[in-house]
Amino acid sequence: MKISNAIARFVESHAFQLTAQVLTVAGLLLAAYVTSRLAPLSSSLAEHDFRIKAIETRNGATEPLIERFLVVETQEQNTRDDIEEIKGGMKELNQKIDRVLEKL
């Protein structure tokens, strides 16, 4: 009985300090729980941020390629037009040669 009486007197005389310590421990446990729940979210956000930056970098690198592609495509179309013009000129030239040979 002496031990339980001593504990009861200690609790009565230090009630505020014990309550503060219990609340502090409860707060620390709550903070640890919240941190454990938010940690995966934080790492997920960091991963998404890294992926977004990688996509932005890749897209930035493709813009000059798109411009070059458009230039090459225009050059290709111009070359096709030149080939058609040359074919038309060759056809006219062959017709003129045929007329000259007919006259001979």
C-alpha positions in Angstrom: 0.0 0.0 0.0 2.8 2.3 0.7 3.9 2.2 -3.0 0.5 3.0 -4.4 0.1 5.8 -1.9 3.4 7.2 -2.9 2.4 7.0 -6.6 -0.9 8.7 -5.9 0.8 11.5 -4.0 3.3 11.9 -6.8 0.5 12.1 -9.4 -1.4 14.6 -7.3 1.5 16.8 -6.7 2.8 16.7 -10.4 -0.5 16.5 -12.3 0.3 19.3 -14.7 3.8 18.1 -15.5 2.5 14.5 -16.1 -0.4 15.8 -18.3 2.0 17.9 -20.3 4.4 14.9 -20.8 1.5 12.6 -21.9 0.2 15.2 -24.3 3.7 15.7 -25.7 4.2 12.0 -26.3 0.7 11.8 -27.9 1.7 14.8 -30.1 4.9 13.1 -31.1 3.1 9.9 -32.0 0.6 11.8 -34.0 3.3 13.6 -35.8 5.1 10.4 -36.6 1.9 8.9 -37.9 1.1 11.9 -40.1 4.7 11.9 -41.4 4.5 8.2 -42.3 1.3 8.8 -44.2 2.6 11.8 -46.1 6.1 10.3 -46.9 4.8 8.3 -49.9 2.9 11.3 -51.2 6.0 13.5 -51.0 8.2 11.0 -52.8 5.4 10.6 -55.4 5.3 14.3 -56.0 9.1 14.5 -56.3 8.9 11.6 -58.9 6.2 13.4 -60.9 8.2 16.6 -60.8 11.2 14.8 -62.1 9.2 13.3 -64.9 7.6 16.6 -65.9 11.0 18.2 -66.1 12.2 15.4 -68.3 9.3 15.8 -70.6 9.8 19.5 -70.8 13.5 19.0 -71.6 12.6 16.5 -74.3 10.0 18.7 -75.8 12.4 21.7 -75.8 14.9 19.6 -77.7 12.4 18.6 -80.3 11.4 22.1 -81.3 14.6 22.7 -83.5 14.1 19.3 -85.0 10.5 20.2 -86.0 11.7 23.4 -87.6 14.4 21.5 -89.5 11.9 18.9 -90.6 9.6 21.7 -92.0 12.6 23.2 -93.9 13.6 19.8 -95.4 9.9 19.1 -96.3 9.8 22.4 -98.2 13.0 21.6 -99.9 11.7 18.2 -100.9 8.6 19.7 -102.4 10.7 22.2 -104.3 12.9 19.3 -105.6 9.8 17.4 -106.7 8.5 20.5 -108.5 11.9 20.9 -110.2 11.9 17.2 -111.3 8.4 17.7 -112.8 9.6 20.8 -114.6 12.6 19.0 -115.9 10.4 16.1 -117.1 8.2 18.6 -118.9 11.2 20.2 -120.5 12.6 16.8 -121.6 9.2 16.0 -123.1 9.2 19.2 -125.1 12.8 18.6 -126.1 12.0 15.1 -127.3 9.1 16.4 -129.3 11.3 19.0 -131.0 13.9 16.3 -131.8 11.2 14.1 -133.3 10.0 17.0 -135.5 13.6 17.7 -136.7 14.2 14.0 -137.4 10.9 13.8 -139.4 12.0 16.7 -141.6 15.3 15.0 -142.5 
